[in-house]
Amino acid sequence: MLKRIALAAALTATASFATWDFFPVLEGGRGQAELAFFYFNVEKLSEVQIAAGARYSITPSFEVAIGIPFLAYAAYDGESYDDVAGLAQIQLMTRYQFTPNVNAFVDFILPSCSKETCDDDGAFGFHFGAQFSLKSNIVNFGSELGLQLHTSGDDEINPPWELNIGAEADFEINPVFVPYIGIQTHILLGKFTYKGEGISNDFTGKTGFDPYFGFTANFTPQFYAGAELRFGIGEEYYGKYTRMMLGIKAGINF
């Protein structure tokens, strides 16, 4: 049970970098590098993760990025588990801007974590979809519709697909301090399958919600920092215990 919960938390940390944000890609030749710390708590489990990420726009329309999460600490009911520390699932991200308001993305989730970290079985993950954004006065609105699926791993088991719907509003009250609120919704589609055959009940429609809020402080044009509080709610998706995640980030623009 501990490692199953640890895996879910690791995926949440990886997903925090998914498509980086809901807004247009950076200008061509511009980039960002970011370091983030995450504290997770669900039931009696606590975790600390570190994640490093970077993104760069190769052209004015095409952006590439990478997110590398590392599980640094885990404890259950006050007892620490050193054997679950290590690299989690690395994520490679691409986005292409079709219009000023619409872009498409494809994310690749690599089987980079060890069995000690999150029981990885060698399966790859894919997350792809589209984003729509619109800026009006001080409100910068971004949204996303994506579909996530995984290949068969060493155990030849495929989990259900997942439909992801997200929206965020950034309130650009001034250039330095930018608070924001948002929500991500996860909807499962299908069954667990073994060699293409269903081996579980149908999970279609089981839903989880991740409401969140936070802020970004732009201290200089090059340096920024921020914090975010996020919750995982929905017994059908997360179980009966609400998941809480506190994230702190710092980054540079280049």
C-alpha positions, 0 to 999 in steps of 0.5 A, spaced: 500 500 500 505 504 501 508 504 494 502 504 491 500 511 494 508 513 493 507 512 486 500 516 485 504 522 489 510 521 484 505 521 478 502 528 481 509 531 482 511 529 474 504 531 472 505 538 475 510 539 470 505 537 464 505 541 458 508 546 463 502 551 463 496 552 459 498 559 456 502 560 449 509 558 448 515 562 450 517 567 444 522 564 439 529 563 442 527 564 450 527 559 455 526 558 463 529 553 468 525 551 474 527 548 481 521 546 485 520 542 492 513 538 493 510 536 500 505 531 499 500 528 505 495 523 504 492 519 510 498 517 514 503 518 508 508 524 507 513 525 502 518 530 500 520 531 492 524 535 488 523 537 481 527 540 476 525 542 469 527 547 463 523 549 457 525 552 451 522 555 444 526 553 438 522 557 434 516 562 435 511 556 435 515 550 437 517 549 445 520 543 448 521 541 455 523 536 460 521 535 468 525 531 472 522 529 479 526 526 485 523 522 491 527 525 497 523 522 503 517 518 505 514 516 511 508 512 513 505 513 520 511 517 523 516 511 520 521 513 514 522 509 508 529 510 506 528 505 500 523 508 496 527 514 495 530 515 488 528 518 481 521 518 479 518 518 472 522 523 467 517 527 462 519 530 456 514 535 453 512 538 446 508 544 444 506 547 438 502 554 437 497 554 431 494 561 433 495 566 438 490 562 442 490 555 441 496 550 441 497 542 441 501 538 446 504 531 446 508 529 453 512 523 453 512 519 460 519 515 461 519 509 465 525 512 469 524 510 476 526 504 479 522 499 483 524 501 490 521 508 488 514 507 485 514 499 482 515 501 475 514 496 470 517 499 464 511 502 461 511 508 457 506 514 458 503 519 453 499 525 454 496 529 448 491 534 447 490 541 446 490 548 449 486 554 449 488 561 452 485 568 452 487 574 456 482 580 458 484 586 462 488 583 468 485 576 467 489 571 463 485 565 462 488 558 460 485 551 459 487 544 457 483 538 454 488 532 454 488 524 454 493 520 457 494 513 456 500 508 457 503 502 454 504 495 456 509 494 461 513 488 463 507 485 467 503 486 460 497 490 464 494 496 461 491 501 466 484 505 464 485 511 459 484 518 462 481 524 460 484 530 463 480 537 463 484 543 466 482 551 467 486 556 470 485 564 471 492 568 473 490 575 476 495 580 473 494 585 478 501 588 477 507 585 474 511 583 480 505 579 484 501 574 480 496 570 484 492 564 480 486 559 481 485 553 477 482 546 477 484 539 474 479 534 473 481 527 471 476 522 468 478 514 467 476 511 461 475 503 460 478 497 464 485 494 466 487 490 461 492 484 460 494 482 453 488 486 451 483 482 455 479 486 460 481 484 467 477 489 472 470 492 472 469 498 468 472 505 471 469 509 465 466 516 469 470 515 475 473 522 477 478 526 481 478 533 482 485 537 483 483 544 485 489 549 487 491 556 488 497 560 488 502 565 486 508 567 482 512 573 484 517 576 479 522 579 482 526 581 476 525 580 469 530 574 470 528 571 476 521 569 479 519 564 485 512 562 487 508 557 491 502 553 490 497 549 494 493 543 491 488 538 493 486 531 490 479 530 491 474 524 489 473 518 492 472 514 486 479 516 483 483 518 489 480 514 495 477 516 501 482 521 503 483 527 501 491 529 498 494 535 499 500 538 496 504 544 497 509 546 492 514 552 492 518 554 486 524 558 484 526 559 476 530 564 471 528 566 465 533 566 459 
